[in-house]
Amino acid sequence: MIAIAVAFAIACFGLGLLMNLWRIVKGPNSADRILALDTMVINVIALLVLYGIRNGTEMYFEAAMLVAMVGFVSTVAYCRFVLRGDIIE
């Protein structure tokens, strides 16, 4: 039963990734693109955790932590670039 639930969750998060990709391509302004990119990072983290549950290995959980750290830093850097025009002061 858990295998069916994990497969359904993977399909839902995969669909969410496609919707985020559409928002990145067709976003009306930069703020929408930044939010879609941040949500895309969250969906990738969820997919990595689900793959770890499905395969029963801890490697995917460590990869999810790395993606979370890089995703946070990249979102902050992109927001600073949009607001100020430079990243490093």
Biopython code that builds the backbone (N, CA, C, O; Angstrom):
import numpy as np
from Bio.PDB.StructureBuilder import StructureBuilder

atoms = [
    (1, "MET", "N", (0.812, -1.191, 0.000)),
    (1, "MET", "CA", (0.000, 0.000, 0.000)),
    (1, "MET", "C", (0.863, 1.266, 0.000)),
    (1, "MET", "O", (0.524, 2.255, -0.649)),
    (2, "ILE", "N", (1.990, 1.224, 0.739)),
    (2, "ILE", "CA", (2.848, 2.403, 0.779)),
    (2, "ILE", "C", (3.484, 2.656, -0.584)),
    (2, "ILE", "O", (3.756, 3.804, -0.935)),
    (3, "ALA", "N", (3.722, 1.595, -1.354)),
    (3, "ALA", "CA", (4.317, 1.768, -2.682)),
    (3, "ALA", "C", (3.370, 2.522, -3.606)),
    (3, "ALA", "O", (3.810, 3.332, -4.422)),
    (4, "ILE", "N", (2.090, 2.264, -3.483)),
    (4, "ILE", "CA", (1.106, 2.974, -4.308)),
    (4, "ILE", "C", (1.041, 4.439, -3.900)),
    (4, "ILE", "O", (0.965, 5.319, -4.758)),
    (5, "ALA", "N", (1.070, 4.708, -2.607)),
    (5, "ALA", "CA", (1.022, 6.088, -2.126)),
    (5, "ALA", "C", (2.264, 6.866, -2.552)),
    (5, "ALA", "O", (2.164, 8.032, -2.933)),
    (6, "VAL", "N", (3.429, 6.231, -2.490)),
    (6, "VAL", "CA", (4.666, 6.901, -2.905)),
    (6, "VAL", "C", (4.650, 7.151, -4.405)),
    (6, "VAL", "O", (5.076, 8.217, -4.850)),
    (7, "ALA", "N", (4.173, 6.204, -5.190)),
    (7, "ALA", "CA", (4.089, 6.390, -6.645)),
    (7, "ALA", "C", (3.126, 7.524, -6.995)),
    (7, "ALA", "O", (3.401, 8.321, -7.892)),
    (8, "PHE", "N", (2.005, 7.596, -6.290)),
    (8, "PHE", "CA", (1.052, 8.689, -6.524)),
    (8, "PHE", "C", (1.666, 10.034, -6.147)),
    (8, "PHE", "O", (1.488, 11.020, -6.862)),
    (9, "ALA", "N", (2.382, 10.079, -5.039)),
    (9, "ALA", "CA", (3.018, 11.329, -4.610)),
    (9, "ALA", "C", (4.102, 11.761, -5.595)),
    (9, "ALA", "O", (4.241, 12.951, -5.878)),
    (10, "ILE", "N", (4.867, 10.809, -6.117)),
    (10, "ILE", "CA", (5.895, 11.143, -7.115)),
    (10, "ILE", "C", (5.244, 11.720, -8.361)),
    (10, "ILE", "O", (5.749, 12.688, -8.929)),
    (11, "ALA", "N", (4.137, 11.143, -8.793)),
    (11, "ALA", "CA", (3.435, 11.662, -9.965)),
    (11, "ALA", "C", (2.903, 13.070, -9.706)),
    (11, "ALA", "O", (2.971, 13.926, -10.588)),
    (12, "CYS", "N", (2.380, 13.317, -8.517)),
    (12, "CYS", "CA", (1.840, 14.642, -8.197)),
    (12, "CYS", "C", (2.940, 15.693, -8.152)),
    (12, "CYS", "O", (2.771, 16.791, -8.680)),
    (13, "PHE", "N", (4.068, 15.364, -7.524)),
    (13, "PHE", "CA", (5.164, 16.331, -7.467)),
    (13, "PHE", "C", (5.804, 16.523, -8.839)),
    (13, "PHE", "O", (6.284, 17.615, -9.143)),
    (14, "GLY", "N", (5.819, 15.483, -9.670)),
    (14, "GLY", "CA", (6.294, 15.639, -11.041)),
    (14, "GLY", "C", (5.408, 16.579, -11.841)),
    (14, "GLY", "O", (5.900, 17.402, -12.613)),
    (15, "LEU", "N", (4.103, 16.456, -11.655)),
    (15, "LEU", "CA", (3.170, 17.383, -12.307)),
    (15, "LEU", "C", (3.378, 18.796, -11.789)),
    (15, "LEU", "O", (3.311, 19.756, -12.557)),
    (16, "GLY", "N", (3.631, 18.930, -10.495)),
    (16, "GLY", "CA", (3.915, 20.244, -9.925)),
    (16, "GLY", "C", (5.173, 20.856, -10.521)),
    (16, "GLY", "O", (5.227, 22.066, -10.743)),
    (17, "LEU", "N", (6.188, 20.034, -10.783)),
    (17, "LEU", "CA", (7.402, 20.537, -11.428)),
    (17, "LEU", "C", (7.116, 21.055, -12.833)),
    (17, "LEU", "O", (7.649, 22.087, -13.238)),
    (18, "LEU", "N", (6.286, 20.348, -13.566)),
    (18, "LEU", "CA", (5.931, 20.817, -14.911)),
    (18, "LEU", "C", (5.161, 22.132, -14.864)),
    (18, "LEU", "O", (5.371, 23.007, -15.704)),
    (19, "MET", "N", (4.273, 22.271, -13.889)),
    (19, "MET", "CA", (3.539, 23.527, -13.747)),
    (19, "MET", "C", (4.474, 24.679, -13.366)),
    (19, "MET", "O", (4.300, 25.803, -13.838)),
    (20, "ASN", "N", (5.462, 24.402, -12.516)),
    (20, "ASN", "CA", (6.437, 25.432, -12.166)),
    (20, "ASN", "C", (7.288, 25.816, -13.366)),
    (20, "ASN", "O", (7.610, 26.989, -13.558)),
    (21, "LEU", "N", (7.650, 24.831, -14.168)),
    (21, "LEU", "CA", (8.423, 25.127, -15.371)),
    (21, "LEU", "C", (7.622, 26.022, -16.316)),
    (21, "LEU", "O", (8.173, 26.935, -16.931)),
    (22, "TRP", "N", (6.345, 25.760, -16.426)),
    (22, "TRP", "CA", (5.484, 26.606, -17.251)),
    (22, "TRP", "C", (5.441, 28.038, -16.715)),
    (22, "TRP", "O", (5.462, 28.989, -17.495)),
    (23, "ARG", "N", (5.383, 28.197, -15.401)),
    (23, "ARG", "CA", (5.345, 29.533, -14.805)),
    (23, "ARG", "C", (6.672, 30.258, -15.001)),
    (23, "ARG", "O", (6.694, 31.477, -15.170)),
    (24, "ILE", "N", (7.786, 29.510, -14.980)),
    (24, "ILE", "CA", (9.086, 30.129, -15.219)),
    (24, "ILE", "C", (9.164, 30.623, -16.657)),
    (24, "ILE", "O", (9.691, 31.706, -16.909)),
    (25, "VAL", "N", (8.650, 29.849, -17.595)),
    (25, "VAL", "CA", (8.709, 30.240, -19.005)),
    (25, "VAL", "C", (7.742, 31.379, -19.308)),
    (25, "VAL", "O", (8.110, 32.317, -20.017)),
    (26, "LYS", "N", (6.513, 31.323, -18.789)),
    (26, "LYS", "CA", (5.481, 32.283, -19.139)),
    (26, "LYS", "C", (5.172, 33.301, -18.041)),
    (26, "LYS", "O", (4.163, 34.002, -18.121)),
    (27, "GLY", "N", (6.025, 33.394, -17.015)),
    (27, "GLY", "CA", (5.733, 34.315, -15.922)),
    (27, "GLY", "C", (5.650, 35.753, -16.405)),
    (27, "GLY", "O", (6.485, 36.183, -17.202)),
    (28, "PRO", "N", (4.657, 36.505, -15.937)),
    (28, "PRO", "CA", (4.523, 37.876, -16.409)),
    (28, "PRO", "C", (5.617, 38.813, -15.895)),
    (28, "PRO", "O", (5.917, 39.816, -16.544)),
    (29, "ASN", "N", (6.217, 38.508, -14.744)),
    (29, "ASN", "CA", (7.298, 39.368, -14.249)),
    (29, "ASN", "C", (8.317, 38.518, -13.486)),
    (29, "ASN", "O", (8.165, 37.305, -13.348)),
    (30, "SER", "N", (9.353, 39.191, -12.999)),
    (30, "SER", "CA", (10.441, 38.474, -12.330)),
    (30, "SER", "C", (10.022, 37.861, -11.004)),
    (30, "SER", "O", (10.518, 36.798, -10.629)),
    (31, "ALA", "N", (9.118, 38.516, -10.293)),
    (31, "ALA", "CA", (8.686, 37.985, -8.999)),
    (31, "ALA", "C", (8.003, 36.625, -9.170)),
    (31, "ALA", "O", (8.227, 35.721, -8.364)),
    (32, "ASP", "N", (7.184, 36.469, -10.196)),
    (32, "ASP", "CA", (6.547, 35.178, -10.446)),
    (32, "ASP", "C", (7.571, 34.102, -10.785)),
    (32, "ASP", "O", (7.433, 32.950, -10.375)),
    (33, "ARG", "N", (8.594, 34.487, -11.534)),
    (33, "ARG", "CA", (9.627, 33.524, -11.889)),
    (33, "ARG", "C", (10.442, 33.099, -10.662)),
    (33, "ARG", "O", (10.810, 31.932, -10.534)),
    (34, "ILE", "N", (10.723, 34.049, -9.761)),
    (34, "ILE", "CA", (11.461, 33.719, -8.548)),
    (34, "ILE", "C", (10.647, 32.769, -7.677)),
    (34, "ILE", "O", (11.183, 31.789, -7.160)),
    (35, "LEU", "N", (9.365, 33.049, -7.512)),
    (35, "LEU", "CA", (8.510, 32.168, -6.706)),
    (35, "LEU", "C", (8.388, 30.786, -7.323)),
    (35, "LEU", "O", (8.373, 29.785, -6.608)),
    (36, "ALA", "N", (8.300, 30.724, -8.649)),
    (36, "ALA", "CA", (8.214, 29.423, -9.315)),
    (36, "ALA", "C", (9.516, 28.642, -9.148)),
    (36, "ALA", "O", (9.495, 27.425, -8.964)),
    (37, "LEU", "N", (10.639, 29.338, -9.212)),
    (37, "LEU", "CA", (11.919, 28.664, -9.022)),
    (37, "LEU", "C", (12.068, 28.143, -7.603)),
    (37, "LEU", "O", (12.568, 27.036, -7.400)),
    (38, "ASP", "N", (11.641, 28.923, -6.620)),
    (38, "ASP", "CA", (11.714, 28.480, -5.232)),
    (38, "ASP", "C", (10.777, 27.291, -4.984)),
    (38, "ASP", "O", (11.139, 26.352, -4.275)),
    (39, "THR", "N", (9.594, 27.333, -5.559)),
    (39, "THR", "CA", (8.668, 26.215, -5.425)),
    (39, "THR", "C", (9.196, 24.976, -6.147)),
    (39, "THR", "O", (8.959, 23.849, -5.712)),
    (40, "MET", "N", (9.903, 25.190, -7.236)),
    (40, "MET", "CA", (10.499, 24.075, -7.956)),
    (40, "MET", "C", (11.568, 23.393, -7.102)),
    (40, "MET", "O", (11.689, 22.169, -7.125)),
    (41, "VAL", "N", (12.333, 24.168, -6.359)),
    (41, "VAL", "CA", (13.334, 23.592, -5.463)),
    (41, "VAL", "C", (12.647, 22.755, -4.384)),
    (41, "VAL", "O", (13.119, 21.669, -4.047)),
    (42, "ILE", "N", (11.550, 23.248, -3.849)),
    (42, "ILE", "CA", (10.818, 22.500, -2.826)),
    (42, "ILE", "C", (10.276, 21.191, -3.396)),
    (42, "ILE", "O", (10.307, 20.160, -2.725)),
    (43, "ASN", "N", (9.782, 21.230, -4.629)),
    (43, "ASN", "CA", (9.279, 20.002, -5.257)),
    (43, "ASN", "C", (10.409, 18.997, -5.510)),
    (43, "ASN", "O", (10.207, 17.791, -5.371)),
    (44, "VAL", "N", (11.582, 19.483, -5.875)),
    (44, "VAL", "CA", (12.717, 18.584, -6.088)),
    (44, "VAL", "C", (13.132, 17.939, -4.768)),
    (44, "VAL", "O", (13.470, 16.756, -4.730)),
    (45, "ILE", "N", (13.106, 18.715, -3.692)),
    (45, "ILE", "CA", (13.419, 18.156, -2.374)),
    (45, "ILE", "C", (12.416, 17.051, -2.021)),
    (45, "ILE", "O", (12.801, 15.984, -1.543)),
    (46, "ALA", "N", (11.140, 17.317, -2.259)),
    (46, "ALA", "CA", (10.113, 16.312, -1.966)),
    (46, "ALA", "C", (10.316, 15.060, -2.818)),
    (46, "ALA", "O", (10.155, 13.945, -2.322)),
    (47, "LEU", "N", (10.664, 15.228, -4.079)),
    (47, "LEU", "CA", (10.906, 14.060, -4.935)),
    (47, "LEU", "C", (12.108, 13.250, -4.454)),
    (47, "LEU", "O", (12.077, 12.019, -4.479)),
    (48, "LEU", "N", (13.161, 13.929, -4.021)),
    (48, "LEU", "CA", (14.314, 13.203, -3.515)),
    (48, "LEU", "C", (13.972, 12.407, -2.259)),
    (48, "LEU", "O", (14.422, 11.273, -2.096)),
    (49, "VAL", "N", (13.178, 13.001, -1.374)),
    (49, "VAL", "CA", (12.764, 12.284, -0.168)),
    (49, "VAL", "C", (11.894, 11.081, -0.540)),
    (49, "VAL", "O", (12.045, 10.004, 0.037)),
    (50, "LEU", "N", (10.998, 11.259, -1.489)),
    (50, "LEU", "CA", (10.141, 10.145, -1.910)),
    (50, "LEU", "C", (10.945, 9.025, -2.568)),
    (50, "LEU", "O", (10.667, 7.848, -2.337)),
    (51, "TYR", "N", (11.947, 9.382, -3.391)),
    (51, "TYR", "CA", (12.805, 8.352, -3.971)),
    (51, "TYR", "C", (13.579, 7.619, -2.882)),
    (51, "TYR", "O", (13.786, 6.409, -2.977)),
    (52, "GLY", "N", (14.008, 8.339, -1.851)),
    (52, "GLY", "CA", (14.692, 7.696, -0.735)),
    (52, "GLY", "C", (13.787, 6.728, 0.000)),
    (52, "GLY", "O", (14.229, 5.654, 0.408)),
    (53, "ILE", "N", (12.519, 7.095, 0.176)),
    (53, "ILE", "CA", (11.562, 6.194, 0.817)),
    (53, "ILE", "C", (11.331, 4.966, -0.053)),
    (53, "ILE", "O", (11.294, 3.838, 0.440)),
    (54, "ARG", "N", (11.174, 5.202, -1.364)),
    (54, "ARG", "CA", (10.893, 4.087, -2.273)),
    (54, "ARG", "C", (12.062, 3.111, -2.361)),
    (54, "ARG", "O", (11.861, 1.896, -2.367)),
    (55, "ASN", "N", (13.285, 3.641, -2.429)),
    (55, "ASN", "CA", (14.449, 2.771, -2.581)),
    (55, "ASN", "C", (15.013, 2.295, -1.250)),
    (55, "ASN", "O", (15.810, 1.357, -1.220)),
    (56, "GLY", "N", (14.618, 2.919, -0.161)),
    (56, "GLY", "CA", (15.088, 2.498, 1.147)),
    (56, "GLY", "C", (16.545, 2.826, 1.407)),
    (56, "GLY", "O", (17.221, 2.095, 2.129)),
    (57, "THR", "N", (17.036, 3.904, 0.838)),
    (57, "THR", "CA", (18.422, 4.311, 1.040)),
    (57, "THR", "C", (18.480, 5.725, 1.599)),
    (57, "THR", "O", (17.586, 6.538, 1.363)),
    (58, "GLU", "N", (19.538, 6.005, 2.336)),
    (58, "GLU", "CA", (19.678, 7.312, 2.963)),
    (58, "GLU", "C", (20.381, 8.325, 2.072)),
    (58, "GLU", "O", (20.430, 9.507, 2.412)),
    (59, "MET", "N", (20.915, 7.900, 0.963)),
    (59, "MET", "CA", (21.660, 8.791, 0.085)),
    (59, "MET", "C", (20.772, 9.918, -0.454)),
    (59, "MET", "O", (21.231, 11.051, -0.592)),
    (60, "TYR", "N", (19.532, 9.622, -0.752)),
    (60, "TYR", "CA", (18.630, 10.625, -1.283)),
    (60, "TYR", "C", (18.275, 11.687, -0.238)),
    (60, "TYR", "O", (18.022, 12.840, -0.589)),
    (61, "PHE", "N", (18.254, 11.307, 1.029)),
    (61, "PHE", "CA", (17.960, 12.276, 2.077)),
    (61, "PHE", "C", (19.100, 13.280, 2.218)),
    (61, "PHE", "O", (18.863, 14.466, 2.445)),
    (62, "GLU", "N", (20.329, 12.808, 2.085)),
    (62, "GLU", "CA", (21.479, 13.708, 2.118)),
    (62, "GLU", "C", (21.479, 14.633, 0.905)),
    (62, "GLU", "O", (21.804, 15.816, 1.017)),
    (63, "ALA", "N", (21.115, 14.090, -0.249)),
    (63, "ALA", "CA", (21.024, 14.921, -1.450)),
    (63, "ALA", "C", (19.932, 15.973, -1.297)),
    (63, "ALA", "O", (20.083, 17.095, -1.779)),
    (64, "ALA", "N", (18.843, 15.624, -0.638)),
    (64, "ALA", "CA", (17.765, 16.587, -0.404)),
    (64, "ALA", "C", (18.246, 17.727, 0.488)),
    (64, "ALA", "O", (17.871, 18.879, 0.274)),
    (65, "MET", "N", (19.068, 17.419, 1.480)),
    (65, "MET", "CA", (19.623, 18.472, 2.333)),
    (65, "MET", "C", (20.527, 19.407, 1.543)),
    (65, "MET", "O", (20.489, 20.622, 1.740)),
    (66, "LEU", "N", (21.332, 18.853, 0.658)),
    (66, "LEU", "CA", (22.209, 19.687, -0.167)),
    (66, "LEU", "C", (21.407, 20.577, -1.108)),
    (66, "LEU", "O", (21.724, 21.755, -1.272)),
    (67, "VAL", "N", (20.374, 20.020, -1.723)),
    (67, "VAL", "CA", (19.529, 20.808, -2.619)),
    (67, "VAL", "C", (18.817, 21.913, -1.841)),
    (67, "VAL", "O", (18.644, 23.017, -2.358)),
    (68, "ALA", "N", (18.407, 21.632, -0.617)),
    (68, "ALA", "CA", (17.735, 22.643, 0.205)),
    (68, "ALA", "C", (18.672, 23.810, 0.505)),
    (68, "ALA", "O", (18.265, 24.970, 0.427)),
    (69, "MET", "N", (19.917, 23.510, 0.844)),
    (69, "MET", "CA", (20.868, 24.579, 1.143)),
    (69, "MET", "C", (21.188, 25.406, -0.098)),
    (69, "MET", "O", (21.192, 26.636, -0.040)),
    (70, "VAL", "N", (21.452, 24.750, -1.200)),
    (70, "VAL", "CA", (21.775, 25.464, -2.434)),
    (70, "VAL", "C", (20.558, 26.240, -2.941)),
    (70, "VAL", "O", (20.698, 27.357, -3.439)),
    (71, "GLY", "N", (19.380, 25.661, -2.816)),
    (71, "GLY", "CA", (18.163, 26.337, -3.258)),
    (71, "GLY", "C", (17.885, 27.599, -2.476)),
    (71, "GLY", "O", (17.472, 28.604, -3.054)),
    (72, "PHE", "N", (18.103, 27.568, -1.166)),
    (72, "PHE", "CA", (17.884, 28.764, -0.346)),
    (72, "PHE", "C", (18.855, 29.864, -0.734)),
    (72, "PHE", "O", (18.455, 31.015, -0.907)),
    (73, "VAL", "N", (20.120, 29.521, -0.871)),
    (73, "VAL", "CA", (21.125, 30.524, -1.217)),
    (73, "VAL", "C", (20.864, 31.100, -2.606)),
    (73, "VAL", "O", (21.003, 32.306, -2.811)),
    (74, "SER", "N", (20.490, 30.258, -3.552)),
    (74, "SER", "CA", (20.237, 30.754, -4.905)),
    (74, "SER", "C", (19.003, 31.644, -4.961)),
    (74, "SER", "O", (18.984, 32.618, -5.714)),
    (75, "THR", "N", (17.978, 31.335, -4.186)),
    (75, "THR", "CA", (16.791, 32.185, -4.156)),
    (75, "THR", "C", (17.112, 33.542, -3.567)),
    (75, "THR", "O", (16.675, 34.563, -4.098)),
    (76, "VAL", "N", (17.860, 33.576, -2.489)),
    (76, "VAL", "CA", (18.247, 34.852, -1.879)),
    (76, "VAL", "C", (19.120, 35.656, -2.830)),
    (76, "VAL", "O", (18.935, 36.866, -2.964)),
    (77, "ALA", "N", (20.070, 35.001, -3.495)),
    (77, "ALA", "CA", (20.942, 35.705, -4.427)),
    (77, "ALA", "C", (20.156, 36.273, -5.604)),
    (77, "ALA", "O", (20.398, 37.405, -6.024)),
    (78, "TYR", "N", (19.227, 35.503, -6.131)),
    (78, "TYR", "CA", (18.438, 35.984, -7.265)),
    (78, "TYR", "C", (17.543, 37.158, -6.863)),
    (78, "TYR", "O", (17.382, 38.108, -7.629)),
    (79, "CYS", "N", (16.967, 37.095, -5.671)),
    (79, "CYS", "CA", (16.141, 38.204, -5.187)),
    (79, "CYS", "C", (16.971, 39.461, -4.991)),
    (79, "CYS", "O", (16.535, 40.556, -5.346)),
    (80, "ARG", "N", (18.168, 39.313, -4.426)),
    (80, "ARG", "CA", (19.037, 40.484, -4.241)),
    (80, "ARG", "C", (19.441, 41.067, -5.586)),
    (80, "ARG", "O", (19.534, 42.286, -5.734)),
    (81, "PHE", "N", (19.679, 40.206, -6.565)),
    (81, "PHE", "CA", (20.042, 40.704, -7.891)),
    (81, "PHE", "C", (18.899, 41.487, -8.514)),
    (81, "PHE", "O", (19.122, 42.534, -9.122)),
    (82, "VAL", "N", (17.682, 40.991, -8.369)),
    (82, "VAL", "CA", (16.522, 41.678, -8.949)),
    (82, "VAL", "C", (16.282, 43.006, -8.240)),
    (82, "VAL", "O", (15.974, 44.007, -8.887)),
    (83, "LEU", "N", (16.419, 43.021, -6.914)),
    (83, "LEU", "CA", (16.131, 44.240, -6.158)),
    (83, "LEU", "C", (17.221, 45.291, -6.266)),
    (83, "LEU", "O", (16.919, 46.478, -6.392)),
    (84, "ARG", "N", (18.498, 44.876, -6.218)),
    (84, "ARG", "CA", (19.584, 45.853, -6.136)),
    (84, "ARG", "C", (20.444, 45.937, -7.385)),
    (84, "ARG", "O", (21.138, 46.935, -7.583)),
    (85, "GLY", "N", (20.416, 44.937, -8.213)),
    (85, "GLY", "CA", (21.234, 44.944, -9.411)),
    (85, "GLY", "C", (22.589, 44.275, -9.227)),
    (85, "GLY", "O", (23.284, 44.021, -10.211)),
    (86, "ASP", "N", (22.979, 43.987, -7.992)),
    (86, "ASP", "CA", (24.202, 43.236, -7.738)),
    (86, "ASP", "C", (23.968, 42.297, -6.560)),
    (86, "ASP", "O", (23.043, 42.484, -5.770)),
    (87, "ILE", "N", (24.811, 41.302, -6.463)),
    (87, "ILE", "CA", (24.637, 40.299, -5.411)),
    (87, "ILE", "C", (25.555, 40.601, -4.228)),
    (87, "ILE", "O", (25.132, 40.550, -3.073)),
    (88, "ILE", "N", (26.800, 40.911, -4.525)),
    (88, "ILE", "CA", (27.809, 41.161, -3.482)),
    (88, "ILE", "C", (27.982, 42.663, -3.344)),
    (88, "ILE", "O", (28.182, 43.377, -4.327)),
    (89, "GLU", "N", (27.901, 43.119, -2.122)),
    (89, "GLU", "CA", (28.057, 44.559, -1.875)),
    (89, "GLU", "C", (29.491, 44.911, -1.626)),
    (89, "GLU", "O", (29.810, 46.078, -1.399)),
]
sb = StructureBuilder()
sb.init_structure("model")
sb.init_model(0)
sb.init_chain("A")
sb.init_seg("    ")
for serial, (resi, resn, name, xyz) in enumerate(atoms, 1):
    if name == "N":
        sb.init_residue(resn, " ", resi, " ")
    sb.init_atom(name, np.array(xyz, "f"), 0.0, 1.0, " ", f" {name:<3s}", serial, name[0])
structure = sb.get_structure()
